Amino acid sequence: AELIRAYVEQKGHFITPDSRVHEKTAADLLGLSSKRLRALRSGLLGPTFIKMSGTVWYRLNDIAGYVERSRNETVESILMGK
């Protein structure tokens, strides 16, 4: 999560004091469009989110956890160092 935080700060995106980022920033971090992230959220498949006053937020730790859980490695990729 610290590497993600450094990347977000470097890009100039807003981070709340409790490490939340806006939906658009989360989509950028995940390499998705905001539309695709909303679709994942509606199907309860994306990272955990918080909705306050109609605004969707994602905690950096939740984004990092989602990325880690979404990793797909094959035996070949591990053996080849990819």
VMD Tcl script that draws the C-alpha trace (Angstrom):
set ca {
  {0.00 0.00 0.00}
  {2.92 2.36 0.63}
  {4.14 1.97 -2.95}
  {0.63 2.72 -4.17}
  {0.46 5.78 -1.91}
  {3.77 7.07 -3.29}
  {2.54 6.56 -6.87}
  {-0.73 8.36 -6.17}
  {1.05 11.28 -4.53}
  {3.55 11.48 -7.40}
  {0.65 11.69 -9.90}
  {-0.89 14.51 -7.85}
  {-4.11 12.67 -6.99}
  {-5.98 13.55 -3.80}
  {-5.61 11.16 -0.85}
  {-7.60 11.62 2.35}
  {-5.77 11.51 5.70}
  {-7.14 7.97 6.22}
  {-5.75 6.84 2.81}
  {-8.90 6.92 0.71}
  {-8.93 7.80 -2.98}
  {-11.74 8.75 -5.32}
  {-13.24 6.21 -7.73}
  {-11.44 7.73 -10.73}
  {-8.05 7.42 -9.01}
  {-8.82 3.82 -8.01}
  {-9.72 2.98 -11.60}
  {-6.45 4.53 -12.79}
  {-4.46 2.50 -10.26}
  {-6.15 -0.70 -11.39}
  {-5.78 0.06 -15.09}
  {-9.54 0.11 -15.56}
  {-12.03 2.64 -16.81}
  {-14.33 4.17 -14.20}
  {-17.20 2.47 -16.02}
  {-15.57 -0.97 -15.66}
  {-14.82 -0.35 -11.97}
  {-18.49 0.59 -11.40}
  {-19.55 -2.63 -13.16}
  {-17.27 -4.67 -10.91}
  {-18.62 -2.84 -7.86}
  {-22.24 -3.48 -8.84}
  {-21.45 -7.19 -9.15}
  {-19.59 -7.14 -5.82}
  {-16.43 -8.31 -7.62}
  {-14.14 -5.31 -7.24}
  {-12.23 -4.00 -4.25}
  {-14.10 -3.04 -1.10}
  {-15.47 0.50 -1.35}
  {-17.04 3.17 0.83}
  {-19.94 5.31 -0.32}
  {-20.49 8.57 1.57}
  {-22.93 11.24 0.47}
  {-23.07 9.73 -3.00}
  {-19.28 9.71 -3.47}
  {-17.44 6.41 -3.85}
  {-14.05 6.02 -2.16}
  {-11.52 3.21 -2.02}
  {-8.90 2.66 0.67}
  {-5.39 2.09 -0.66}
  {-5.07 -1.06 1.48}
  {-8.25 -2.45 -0.11}
  {-6.90 -1.73 -3.60}
  {-3.60 -3.42 -2.74}
  {-5.45 -6.44 -1.32}
  {-7.64 -6.70 -4.39}
  {-4.62 -6.65 -6.68}
  {-2.92 -9.34 -4.63}
  {-6.03 -11.56 -4.63}
  {-6.46 -11.06 -8.38}
  {-2.99 -12.26 -9.32}
  {-2.97 -15.19 -11.68}
  {0.28 -17.07 -11.82}
  {1.00 -20.25 -13.68}
  {3.74 -22.71 -12.86}
  {5.42 -21.70 -16.10}
  {5.44 -17.99 -15.24}
  {6.90 -18.72 -11.79}
  {9.61 -20.99 -13.19}
  {10.47 -18.55 -15.98}
  {10.61 -15.62 -13.54}
  {7.83 -13.69 -15.26}
}
mol new
graphics top color blue
foreach p $ca { graphics top sphere $p radius 0.5 }
foreach p [lrange $ca 0 end-1] q [lrange $ca 1 end] { graphics top cylinder $p $q radius 0.2 }
display resetview
